[in-house]
């Protein structure tokens, strides 16, 4: 089990990892060794994710979510396969944590009388400044 939060974990069997050739640093091995990791998680088919988390995940994942409902994360930051594997899993966990966090609802508030008066006073002051910038009579 891959622990996401205290109450949310995903099964390792739901993750598919494939190794591909990475671009970038790697020296002589860059064209021979498949060090980049492509991690696939079937998020929309997962029984471990609540519907609310799936809905937020759909928005947060963006282009990483494909038509089949899979989240695809490609990690090629490091030269070693194991480091890239850990990086991909870490990025998936961070994405799932963000989706699991319920957004705080904004409560509508009304402006106070004092704030309304301050706003009107500022507008009057600004009008006075602009009025004083008018043309000067030369008569």
Secondary structure, DSSP 8 states (H G I E B T S, - for coil): -EE-SSS-EE-GGGEEEEEE---SS-GGGGGT---EEEEEEE-TT-SSS-HHHHHHHHHHHGGGB-TTSEEEEEE-SSSSHHHHHHHHHHHHHHHHHHHHS-----------HHHHHHHHHHHHHHHHHHHHTS-----
